[in-house]
């Protein structure tokens, strides 16, 4: 799968990337953090960081003999 196909598996909106801190860029929602203090943090990744995270997932799956399916970042795996 190429970069464009992987990016197409996610929904995008303007936000701040949790990984590189780039603001006002296209990001995808990966999760949320709701600490006891009551604050709410939306975890989002930009296109560049998402592709890097997907590549890390692919390499991990390869090393551990697991199946890799792109487009699963931020989805709960039970």
Secondary structure, 3 states (H helix, E strand, C coil): CCHHHHHCCCCCEEECCCCCCCCCEEEEEEEEECCCCCCCEEEEEEHHHHHHHHHHHHHHHHHHCCCCCCCCCCCCCC
